[in-house]
């Protein structure tokens, strides 16, 4: 299992680099990311969250209509509607906030075999895709919150980190 990087790690604030070639190393990374995501009980995980600044994420929202996917070099090519919903993040465990995102998106990229991939998404799948692509751009869900809400959550984060350090 890979180590999930937490808020404060510089890799989380960098724009990840494109994956130039999908080789065995990239496929192994994706496999290990799935294992880590499932162990941590997440629905998505981006490579920067495990310390790798590459444009790759994995997701599994655990619905029958959406299969688990590894996505390389994703780009959102269409957006429509707006919807507000609670989000959390494996890199900010214990924090949740209501984030406004596009209700529907169309994402293009490559699958783990290098084949073109196009996903039309709504609801949780659309939210997950946007959240993970944000990670690839160095953006965290707290960046979408109002300054007051962000300050409150960061205060809670500091308290949670102090409690974890005491254990």
Secondary structure, DSSP 4 states (H G I P E B T S, - for coil): -PPPP-TT-GGGGSPPBPP----HHHHHHHHHHHHHHHHTT-SEEEGGGGT--BSEEEE---BTTB--EEEEEEEEEEEEEEEEEEE--GGGTT--EEEEEEEEEEEEEE-TTS-EEEEEEEHHHHHHHHHHHHHHTT--GGGGS-HHHHHHHHHHHHHHHHHHHH-
